[in-house]
């Protein structure tokens, strides 16, 4: 029985690792396409798609790195996701800061993926449109679950 559970854990770890790697390949292919496109609007669309793929790949990376291959820390994931988006949009965190107030739940993959995509869209939209003319400010993320 212990051997079977150990084999299952190893298999889950390997699956998450492969999915993460495949998503990183997709992200790299999008990046290659971006280098050959001259149209700014098309570049933005590809970058948005790349950020979505990265948000999902990050979940599999977190699952692969954890001892529990079925759940990830919501706080840790959102912090990594937001930092990645700030980097992707070349945001100086001295000018626009992020404040994250999230209940530290452990989410399964079925919940984490849509949650990550929603946060990705909201933060991306805030960074692209919320600070016109180089204004300073903050992106505030709060997720609190009532029991």
C-alpha positions as CSV (number, residue, x, y, z in Angstrom):
1,X,0.0,0.0,0.0
2,X,2.8,2.5,0.9
3,X,4.6,1.6,-2.3
4,X,1.5,2.3,-4.3
5,X,1.0,5.7,-2.6
6,X,4.6,6.6,-3.2
7,X,4.3,5.7,-6.9
8,X,1.2,7.8,-7.2
9,X,3.0,10.8,-5.6
10,X,6.0,10.3,-8.0
11,X,3.6,10.1,-11.0
12,X,1.7,13.3,-9.9
13,X,5.0,15.1,-9.5
14,X,6.2,14.0,-12.9
15,X,2.9,15.1,-14.5
16,X,3.0,18.5,-13.0
17,X,6.6,18.9,-14.1
18,X,5.8,17.9,-17.7
19,X,2.8,20.2,-17.9
20,X,4.8,23.1,-16.5
21,X,7.6,22.5,-19.0
22,X,5.1,22.2,-21.9
23,X,3.5,25.5,-20.9
24,X,6.9,27.1,-20.7
25,X,7.6,25.9,-24.2
26,X,4.3,27.5,-25.4
27,X,5.3,30.8,-23.6
28,X,8.7,30.7,-25.3
29,X,7.1,30.1,-28.7
30,X,4.8,33.2,-28.1
31,X,7.9,35.1,-27.2
32,X,9.6,34.2,-30.5
33,X,6.5,35.3,-32.4
34,X,6.6,38.7,-30.5
35,X,10.2,39.3,-31.8
36,X,9.0,39.1,-35.4
37,X,5.9,41.2,-35.2
38,X,5.9,44.9,-35.8
39,X,2.3,45.7,-35.0
40,X,2.1,47.0,-31.4
41,X,-1.5,45.8,-30.9
42,X,-0.6,42.3,-32.0
43,X,2.4,42.3,-29.7
44,X,0.1,43.3,-26.8
45,X,-2.3,40.4,-27.6
46,X,0.5,37.9,-27.7
47,X,2.0,39.2,-24.4
48,X,-1.4,38.9,-22.8
49,X,-1.7,35.3,-24.0
50,X,1.8,34.6,-22.8
51,X,0.9,36.0,-19.3
52,X,-2.1,33.7,-19.2
53,X,0.0,30.7,-20.0
54,X,2.6,31.7,-17.4
55,X,-0.1,32.0,-14.8
56,X,-1.2,28.4,-15.4
57,X,2.3,27.1,-15.7
58,X,3.1,28.7,-12.3
59,X,0.4,26.6,-10.7
60,X,2.0,23.4,-11.9
61,X,5.4,24.7,-10.8
62,X,4.1,25.3,-7.3
63,X,2.4,21.9,-7.2
64,X,5.6,20.3,-8.5
65,X,7.7,22.0,-5.8
66,X,5.3,21.3,-2.9
67,X,5.1,18.2,-0.7
68,X,1.4,18.1,-1.4
69,X,1.0,17.6,-5.1
70,X,-2.7,18.4,-5.0
71,X,-2.9,21.9,-3.5
72,X,-0.9,25.2,-3.6
73,X,-0.7,28.1,-1.2
74,X,-2.9,30.9,-2.5
75,X,-0.9,33.7,-0.9
76,X,2.4,32.4,-2.3
77,X,0.9,31.9,-5.7
78,X,-0.7,35.3,-6.0
79,X,2.5,37.0,-4.8
80,X,4.5,35.2,-7.5
81,X,1.9,35.9,-10.1
82,X,1.7,39.6,-9.3
83,X,5.5,39.9,-9.3
84,X,5.6,38.2,-12.7
85,X,3.1,40.6,-14.1
86,X,4.9,43.6,-12.8
87,X,8.1,42.3,-14.5
88,X,6.2,41.5,-17.7
89,X,4.9,45.0,-18.0
90,X,8.2,46.6,-16.9
91,X,6.6,48.2,-13.9
92,X,8.9,49.9,-11.4
93,X,7.6,48.8,-8.0
94,X,8.9,52.1,-6.6
95,X,6.3,53.9,-8.7
96,X,3.4,51.4,-8.6
97,X,3.4,49.1,-5.6
98,X,1.4,46.0,-4.9
99,X,-0.4,45.3,-1.6
100,X,-1.6,41.8,-1.2
101,X,-4.1,40.8,1.5
102,X,-5.1,37.2,0.9
103,X,-6.3,34.5,3.3
104,X,-3.7,31.8,3.2
105,X,-5.8,29.0,1.8
106,X,-4.5,25.9,0.0
107,X,-6.3,25.6,-3.3
108,X,-6.7,22.5,-5.5
109,X,-5.8,22.9,-9.2
110,X,-9.5,23.0,-10.3
111,X,-9.9,26.2,-8.2
112,X,-6.4,27.6,-8.6
113,X,-6.4,27.8,-12.4
114,X,-9.6,30.0,-12.8
115,X,-8.6,32.0,-9.7
116,X,-5.2,32.7,-11.2
117,X,-6.6,33.6,-14.6
118,X,-9.0,36.1,-13.0
119,X,-6.3,37.7,-10.9
120,X,-4.1,37.8,-14.0
121,X,-6.7,39.7,-16.0
122,X,-7.5,42.1,-13.2
123,X,-3.9,43.0,-12.4
124,X,-3.0,43.2,-16.1
125,X,-5.9,45.5,-16.8
126,X,-4.9,47.7,-13.7
127,X,-1.3,47.9,-14.8
128,X,-2.2,48.8,-18.5
129,X,-5.0,51.2,-17.8
130,X,-5.0,52.3,-14.2
131,X,-2.0,54.6,-14.2
132,X,-2.3,57.0,-17.2
133,X,0.6,59.3,-18.0
134,X,3.0,57.5,-15.7
135,X,1.1,58.2,-12.5
136,X,2.3,56.5,-9.3
137,X,-0.1,54.4,-7.3
138,X,-0.8,50.9,-5.9
139,X,-2.5,47.7,-6.9
140,X,-4.4,46.4,-4.0
141,X,-5.5,42.7,-4.0
142,X,-7.7,41.4,-1.2
143,X,-9.2,37.9,-1.1
144,X,-10.9,37.0,2.1
145,X,-13.1,33.9,2.4
146,X,-16.0,33.8,4.9
147,X,-16.5,30.5,6.5
